[in-house]
Amino acid sequence: WLNLRDPNGAYCMGLNNPGTLNGQAVMYQAAATTIMAWTNAANCAMLSAALKISGNETLSNEYKDSALAAFHFAETQSDQELDSSIEVGDATISGKELKQSAVAYLYNVTGQAKYENLLNEHSSVTSDVSEIIPNGGELWAIAGYLKAKHFGRSVNYPNLQKHMVASILYQAKKRNISSISARPSRRSTDDNTYWFQSAITVHLVCLAHLLSESDLDRSDFKKALLLEADYSLGRNSLNQVLMTGLGARDAGNIYTSGQNDGVPGLHPGHTPYMNAVDWGGDWWAGKPTWLESKGFPEWSQWPNGEALWNCRYHYSNSEFTPQQTMRGKMVLYAYLYAISNRDGTSSALYGSKAGGLSDTEEQKLIHETSQLVELLYPGQKINIRKEGFSQFEIRDINGHSIAQGSDAENLNQRYPVSGGLWILRYAP
């Protein structure tokens, strides 16, 4: 992206579709825009901050310089395109919001007061209940400024930070937590998933869990994250992992790469749209309704979460792009991995059948020294004896010890616990 410049040094939008000119195949460079300069400034400032955290000062400085150059170019243009916007999958970001992201991270990596001043001057967060777009807008600017002290920077606008924290907590409860009890799936993702059933938008919940000082709220936020992760890993009405290449219950045949590379299956980790609305022309591959018409009963009586047909060639239903179905999933999985390392307990949920842990009442869990188990009803019989270990401990979802013992057979009959999620830990 940094190399896509026109002769005047302006930043270009990319390459458009290939075509032909005088019988020769050609690629056309898209036009230069100011909003693309803001985009490069934001991207490079974020990369610089991330590389600084990782300890790579050389690359951090390189991207910092690129961010400063792009920022200077954008702010000197007669039309700064602050009201222009670009789509990023299931969200839209304006030039102003990209500029806000750039100044937040430039403050972190340079310490120059002008960037903090610009952030405060133009922030849309002005109260404790300000609207925050859950997967776009100023979300990254807010996340960056809330970590300013991590980079050794002073916070000269404490009220702005206070409003940011309060608004994140408020919006996470309003947009995510409140949805769990209303949905049969118990998903916590934001409603704003467009056509993509598999999209995950819990960015606000991750921030809320990080920032909350209430143990009760943190418990609710973590539960929401785990429920959403578990849904994508198999606890759904399809009883499938909603991506390719992960276990016997993966998404199977979807419209993606890897079909003809000499290796069975598709390239792993790709998450299908699961779109059920026509959008790709008048032929069958652009019409999910063509697939819907083959089933019984009619599609309106099916759960939307089952909008995935085992077909390699139907792009409008099962294509994927990282920006539309995978960027939110990366946020969720990365955050759960980070907090599992921090508190020493596993946050990874094992996909379970929607109607219970297995077809039988007893399930032997013998592979891990720390596992997360879902009891779907009080008194459920779970046999958890593990060879080589004589002690066990039951913890709640926040890692708090509930019970300890030396005979873990028939866990729930010896140590009655309610239905829900429990962590089992073993020791010699």
C-alpha positions as CSV (number, residue, x, y, z in Angstrom):
1,W,0.0,0.0,0.0
2,L,2.8,2.4,0.8
3,N,4.2,1.8,-2.7
4,L,1.0,2.5,-4.5
5,R,1.6,6.2,-5.1
6,D,1.1,8.5,-8.1
7,P,3.8,10.7,-9.6
8,N,2.8,13.5,-7.1
9,G,3.3,11.2,-4.1
10,A,-0.5,10.8,-3.5
11,Y,-1.7,7.5,-2.0
12,C,-3.8,5.3,-4.3
13,M,-6.8,3.1,-3.5
14,G,-5.2,-0.2,-4.9
15,L,-5.5,-2.1,-8.1
16,N,-8.8,-2.7,-9.9
17,N,-9.9,-5.6,-11.9
18,P,-7.6,-6.7,-14.8
19,G,-8.6,-6.1,-18.3
20,T,-7.1,-5.8,-21.8
21,L,-5.7,-2.9,-23.8
22,N,-4.8,-3.4,-27.5
23,G,-4.9,-7.2,-26.9
24,Q,-2.6,-7.1,-23.9
25,A,-3.5,-8.0,-20.4
26,V,-3.3,-5.0,-18.1
27,M,-3.9,-4.0,-14.4
28,Y,-5.1,-0.5,-13.7
29,Q,-4.1,1.4,-10.6
30,A,-7.1,3.0,-8.8
31,A,-7.2,6.7,-8.2
32,A,-5.3,8.6,-5.5
33,T,-7.4,10.0,-2.7
34,T,-6.8,11.8,0.6
35,I,-8.8,9.2,2.5
36,M,-6.2,6.6,1.4
37,A,-3.5,8.8,2.9
38,W,-5.4,8.8,6.2
39,T,-5.8,5.0,5.9
40,N,-2.0,4.5,5.5
41,A,-1.4,6.9,8.4
42,A,-3.7,4.9,10.6
43,N,-2.4,1.5,9.5
44,C,1.3,2.4,9.9
45,A,0.7,4.1,13.3
46,M,-1.0,1.0,14.6
47,L,1.7,-1.3,13.2
48,S,4.4,1.0,14.8
49,A,2.6,0.7,18.2
50,A,2.3,-3.1,17.9
51,L,5.9,-3.5,16.9
52,K,7.0,-1.3,19.8
53,I,5.1,-3.6,22.2
54,S,6.8,-6.6,20.6
55,G,10.2,-5.0,21.1
56,N,11.1,-4.6,17.4
57,E,12.2,-0.9,17.6
58,T,13.7,-0.9,14.1
59,L,10.5,-1.8,12.3
60,S,8.5,0.3,14.8
61,N,10.4,3.3,13.8
62,E,10.2,2.5,10.1
63,Y,6.4,2.3,10.2
64,K,6.2,5.4,12.5
65,D,8.1,7.4,9.8
66,S,5.7,6.1,7.1
67,A,2.7,7.1,9.3
68,L,4.1,10.6,9.8
69,A,4.7,11.0,6.1
70,A,1.1,9.9,5.2
71,F,-0.4,12.0,7.9
72,H,1.5,15.1,6.7
73,F,0.5,14.5,3.2
74,A,-3.2,14.2,4.1
75,E,-3.3,17.2,6.4
76,T,-1.8,19.5,3.7
77,Q,-4.4,18.6,1.1
78,S,-7.0,21.2,0.2
79,D,-9.7,18.6,0.4
80,Q,-9.0,16.4,3.4
81,E,-12.0,14.2,2.7
82,L,-12.9,13.9,6.4
83,D,-16.5,13.2,5.5
84,S,-15.7,10.7,2.8
85,S,-16.0,7.0,3.8
86,I,-14.9,3.5,2.8
87,E,-16.5,0.2,3.5
88,V,-14.5,-2.5,5.4
89,G,-16.7,-5.5,5.1
90,D,-19.5,-5.1,7.7
91,A,-18.6,-1.6,8.7
92,T,-17.9,1.9,7.3
93,I,-15.1,4.2,8.3
94,S,-14.8,7.9,7.5
95,G,-11.8,10.0,6.8
96,K,-12.3,11.7,10.2
97,E,-12.3,8.4,12.0
98,L,-9.2,7.1,10.2
99,K,-7.5,10.4,11.2
100,Q,-8.6,9.8,14.8
101,S,-7.0,6.3,14.8
102,A,-3.8,7.8,13.3
103,V,-3.5,10.5,16.0
104,A,-4.2,8.1,18.8
105,Y,-1.4,5.7,17.9
106,L,1.0,8.5,16.8
107,Y,0.6,10.0,20.3
108,N,1.5,6.6,21.7
109,V,4.7,6.2,19.6
110,T,5.9,9.8,19.4
111,G,4.6,11.4,22.6
112,Q,3.9,14.7,20.6
113,A,1.1,16.7,22.3
114,K,-0.4,17.8,19.1
115,Y,-1.8,14.3,18.4
116,E,-3.4,14.0,21.8
117,N,-4.9,17.5,21.3
118,L,-6.3,16.6,17.9
119,L,-7.8,13.4,19.4
120,N,-9.6,15.3,22.2
121,E,-10.7,18.1,19.9
122,H,-12.5,15.8,17.4
123,S,-13.6,12.9,19.5
124,S,-17.2,12.0,19.2
125,V,-17.2,10.5,22.8
126,T,-18.6,13.4,24.8
127,S,-20.6,11.6,27.5
128,D,-20.7,8.3,29.5
129,V,-23.3,6.9,27.0
130,S,-21.9,8.0,23.7
131,E,-22.6,5.9,20.7
132,I,-19.6,3.7,19.6
133,I,-19.7,1.8,16.3
134,P,-18.9,-1.7,17.4
135,N,-16.6,-2.7,14.6
136,G,-15.6,0.5,12.9
137,G,-15.8,4.2,13.5
138,E,-13.5,5.5,16.3
139,L,-13.2,2.1,18.0
140,W,-9.5,1.7,17.3
141,A,-8.8,5.3,18.3
142,I,-10.5,4.8,21.6
143,A,-8.6,1.5,22.2
144,G,-5.3,3.3,21.4
145,Y,-5.8,6.2,23.6
146,L,-6.9,4.0,26.5
147,K,-3.4,2.4,26.3
148,A,-1.4,5.6,26.3
149,K,0.0,5.0,29.7
150,H,1.3,1.6,28.5
151,F,3.6,3.6,26.2
152,G,4.7,5.9,29.0
153,R,2.6,8.8,27.8
154,S,0.8,11.2,30.1
155,V,-3.0,11.5,29.9
156,N,-3.9,15.1,29.7
157,Y,-7.6,14.6,29.0
158,P,-8.7,12.3,31.9
159,N,-12.4,13.2,31.4
160,L,-12.2,12.0,27.8
161,Q,-10.8,8.7,28.9
162,K,-13.5,8.5,31.6
163,H,-16.2,9.0,29.0
164,M,-14.6,6.4,26.7
165,V,-14.5,3.7,29.4
166,A,-18.0,4.4,30.6
167,S,-19.4,4.4,27.0
168,I,-17.7,1.1,26.2
169,L,-19.2,-0.6,29.3
170,Y,-22.6,0.9,28.5
171,Q,-22.6,-0.1,24.8
172,A,-21.2,-3.6,25.5
173,K,-24.1,-4.3,27.9
174,K,-26.7,-2.7,25.6
175,R,-25.5,-4.2,22.3
176,N,-24.1,-7.5,23.3
177,I,-24.9,-8.7,26.8
178,S,-28.6,-8.0,26.6
179,S,-28.9,-10.2,23.4
180,I,-27.7,-13.4,25.0
181,S,-30.9,-14.3,26.9
182,A,-33.1,-13.2,24.0
183,R,-31.4,-15.6,21.5
184,P,-31.9,-19.4,21.5
185,S,-28.3,-19.6,20.3
186,R,-27.1,-17.6,23.3
187,R,-24.7,-15.7,21.0
188,S,-23.4,-12.3,22.1
189,T,-22.4,-10.9,18.8
190,D,-23.7,-7.5,17.8
191,D,-26.9,-7.5,15.7
192,N,-25.1,-5.5,13.0
193,T,-23.7,-8.5,11.0
194,Y,-25.2,-7.5,7.6
195,W,-25.8,-10.7,5.6
196,F,-23.1,-12.8,7.3
197,Q,-24.5,-15.3,9.8
198,S,-21.0,-16.3,10.8
199,A,-19.6,-12.8,11.5
200,I,-18.5,-12.1,15.1
201,T,-18.6,-8.6,16.5
202,V,-17.6,-8.6,20.2
203,H,-14.9,-5.9,20.0
204,L,-16.7,-3.8,22.7
205,V,-17.0,-6.8,25.0
206,C,-13.3,-7.5,24.8
207,L,-12.6,-3.9,25.7
208,A,-15.2,-3.9,28.4
209,H,-13.8,-7.0,30.0
210,L,-10.3,-5.4,30.0
211,L,-11.5,-2.1,31.5
212,S,-14.2,-3.1,34.0
213,E,-13.5,-2.9,37.7
214,S,-16.6,-4.9,38.7
215,D,-16.1,-8.6,39.2
216,L,-19.7,-9.2,38.4
217,D,-19.5,-7.3,35.1
218,R,-16.2,-9.0,34.2
219,S,-17.9,-12.3,34.8
220,D,-20.7,-11.4,32.4
221,F,-18.4,-10.1,29.8
222,K,-16.2,-13.2,29.9
223,K,-19.2,-15.4,29.7
224,A,-20.4,-13.5,26.6
225,L,-17.0,-14.0,24.9
226,L,-16.9,-17.7,25.7
227,L,-20.5,-18.3,24.5
228,E,-19.7,-16.5,21.2
229,A,-16.5,-18.5,20.7
230,D,-18.2,-21.8,21.5
231,Y,-20.9,-21.0,19.0
232,S,-18.4,-20.7,16.2
233,L,-16.6,-23.9,17.3
234,G,-19.6,-26.2,17.2
235,R,-22.3,-25.3,19.7
236,N,-24.8,-24.2,17.1
237,S,-27.8,-25.6,15.3
238,L,-25.7,-27.0,12.5
239,N,-23.5,-28.8,15.0
240,Q,-20.5,-27.7,12.9
241,V,-17.3,-25.7,13.3
242,L,-17.9,-22.6,11.3
243,M,-14.6,-22.7,9.4
244,T,-12.7,-25.0,7.2
245,G,-10.1,-27.5,8.2
246,L,-10.8,-27.7,12.0
247,G,-11.9,-31.3,12.9
248,A,-14.3,-33.7,11.5
249,R,-17.2,-31.3,11.9
250,D,-15.7,-28.4,9.9
251,A,-17.6,-26.3,7.4
252,G,-16.9,-28.8,4.6
253,N,-17.2,-27.6,1.0
254,I,-17.4,-23.8,0.7
255,Y,-16.5,-21.4,-2.1
256,T,-12.8,-21.0,-1.4
257,S,-9.3,-22.1,-2.4
258,G,-7.5,-25.4,-2.0
259,Q,-9.7,-27.6,-4.2
260,N,-7.0,-28.5,-6.7
261,D,-3.7,-28.4,-4.9
262,G,-3.1,-32.1,-4.5
263,V,-4.2,-32.2,-0.8
264,P,-7.6,-33.4,0.3
265,G,-10.0,-30.7,1.7
266,L,-9.9,-26.9,1.4
267,H,-7.4,-24.4,2.8
268,P,-8.0,-24.2,6.6
269,G,-9.4,-21.4,8.7
270,H,-11.8,-19.9,6.1
271,T,-15.1,-18.8,7.5
272,P,-18.1,-18.8,5.1
273,Y,-20.6,-16.0,4.8
274,M,-23.6,-18.1,5.4
275,N,-25.6,-15.6,3.5
276,A,-29.2,-16.4,2.6
277,V,-30.1,-13.4,0.4
278,D,-29.6,-13.1,-3.4
279,W,-27.0,-10.7,-4.5
280,G,-24.9,-12.2,-7.3
281,G,-26.9,-11.9,-10.5
282,D,-29.6,-14.1,-11.9
283,W,-27.8,-17.4,-12.1
284,W,-27.9,-20.1,-9.4
285,A,-24.5,-19.4,-7.8
286,G,-25.7,-15.8,-7.0
287,K,-29.0,-16.9,-5.6
288,P,-29.1,-18.6,-2.2
289,T,-32.9,-18.8,-2.7
290,W,-32.1,-21.5,-5.4
291,L,-30.6,-23.6,-2.6
292,E,-33.4,-22.8,-0.2
293,S,-36.0,-23.9,-2.8
294,K,-34.6,-27.5,-2.6
295,G,-35.4,-28.0,1.0
296,F,-38.4,-28.6,3.2
297,P,-40.1,-26.9,4.9
298,E,-39.7,-23.5,3.3
299,W,-36.7,-21.5,4.3
300,S,-38.6,-19.0,6.4
301,Q,-39.3,-21.8,8.9
302,W,-35.6,-22.7,9.3
303,P,-33.1,-21.1,11.8
304,N,-31.0,-18.5,10.1
305,G,-28.0,-20.1,11.7
306,E,-28.3,-23.0,9.4
307,A,-27.8,-21.0,6.2
308,L,-24.8,-23.1,5.0
309,W,-25.1,-25.6,2.1
310,N,-22.4,-28.2,1.4
311,C,-21.5,-26.8,-2.0
312,R,-18.1,-25.7,-3.3
313,Y,-19.4,-23.5,-6.1
314,H,-22.0,-21.2,-4.5
315,Y,-20.1,-17.9,-3.9
316,S,-23.1,-15.9,-2.7
317,N,-23.8,-18.3,0.2
318,S,-20.3,-19.6,1.2
319,E,-17.6,-17.3,0.0
320,F,-15.5,-15.6,2.6
321,T,-13.3,-12.5,3.0
322,P,-11.1,-11.7,6.0
323,Q,-12.7,-8.3,6.4
324,Q,-16.3,-9.7,6.4
325,T,-16.2,-12.9,8.4
326,M,-12.8,-13.3,10.0
327,R,-11.5,-10.0,11.4
328,G,-14.0,-10.0,14.4
329,K,-13.2,-13.7,15.0
330,M,-9.5,-12.9,15.2
331,V,-10.2,-10.2,17.8
332,L,-12.2,-12.7,19.9
333,Y,-9.8,-15.7,19.7
334,A,-6.8,-13.5,20.2
335,Y,-8.3,-11.9,23.3
336,L,-9.4,-15.2,24.8
337,Y,-5.9,-16.6,24.2
338,A,-4.3,-13.5,25.9
339,I,-6.4,-13.8,29.0
340,S,-6.1,-17.5,29.2
341,N,-2.3,-17.0,29.4
342,R,-2.6,-14.2,31.9
343,D,-4.8,-16.0,34.5
344,G,-3.5,-19.5,33.9
345,T,-6.9,-21.0,33.1
346,S,-8.1,-22.3,29.7
347,S,-10.6,-20.2,27.9
348,A,-11.0,-22.5,24.9
349,L,-14.4,-24.1,24.6
350,Y,-14.7,-27.6,23.1
351,G,-17.5,-27.7,20.6
352,S,-20.4,-29.7,21.9
353,K,-23.6,-31.0,20.4
354,A,-26.5,-28.5,20.7
355,G,-28.6,-31.0,22.6
356,G,-25.9,-32.1,25.1
357,L,-22.3,-33.1,25.6
358,S,-22.7,-36.4,23.8
359,D,-25.3,-39.0,22.8
360,T,-24.8,-40.8,26.1
361,E,-25.1,-39.3,29.5
362,E,-21.5,-40.0,30.5
363,Q,-18.6,-38.2,28.8
364,K,-15.0,-39.1,29.5
365,L,-12.6,-36.2,29.4
366,I,-9.1,-37.5,29.4
367,H,-7.0,-35.4,27.1
368,E,-6.2,-32.2,29.0
369,T,-5.0,-31.2,32.4
370,S,-7.3,-28.1,32.3
371,Q,-10.6,-28.3,30.6
372,L,-13.8,-26.3,30.3
373,V,-17.0,-28.5,30.6
374,E,-20.5,-27.4,30.0
375,L,-23.2,-29.1,32.2
376,L,-26.4,-28.6,30.5
377,Y,-28.6,-29.5,33.4
378,P,-28.2,-29.9,37.2
379,G,-27.3,-33.4,38.3
380,Q,-25.9,-34.4,34.9
381,K,-23.6,-37.4,35.4
382,I,-20.0,-36.6,34.1
383,N,-17.3,-39.2,34.5
384,I,-13.9,-37.3,34.6
385,R,-11.4,-39.8,36.0
386,K,-8.0,-39.2,34.5
387,E,-5.2,-41.6,34.5
388,G,-2.0,-40.4,36.2
389,F,-3.8,-37.7,38.3
390,S,-5.2,-38.1,41.8
391,Q,-6.3,-34.6,42.6
392,F,-8.8,-32.4,40.9
393,E,-10.3,-28.9,41.4
394,I,-13.5,-27.3,40.2
395,R,-13.4,-23.7,39.3
396,D,-16.0,-21.3,38.1
397,I,-15.7,-19.5,34.7
398,N,-13.6,-16.7,36.3
399,G,-11.1,-19.2,37.8
400,H,-12.4,-19.1,41.4
401,S,-12.0,-22.4,43.2
402,I,-15.3,-24.0,44.1
403,A,-14.3,-27.5,45.3
404,Q,-11.3,-29.8,45.5
405,G,-11.1,-33.5,45.9
406,S,-9.2,-36.8,45.2
407,D,-11.9,-38.8,43.5
408,A,-13.3,-37.1,40.5
409,E,-15.6,-39.9,39.3
410,N,-19.2,-38.8,38.8
411,L,-18.3,-35.2,39.4
412,N,-21.8,-33.7,39.6
413,Q,-23.2,-36.3,42.0
414,R,-20.3,-36.0,44.5
415,Y,-20.0,-32.2,44.2
416,P,-23.4,-30.9,43.0
417,V,-23.0,-27.8,40.8
418,S,-25.6,-26.0,38.8
419,G,-25.8,-26.2,35.0
420,G,-23.3,-23.9,33.3
421,L,-19.7,-23.7,32.5
422,W,-17.0,-25.1,34.9
423,I,-13.3,-25.4,34.7
424,L,-11.8,-28.8,35.7
425,R,-8.1,-28.8,36.6
426,Y,-6.0,-31.8,37.5
427,A,-2.9,-32.3,39.6
428,P,-0.8,-35.4,40.4
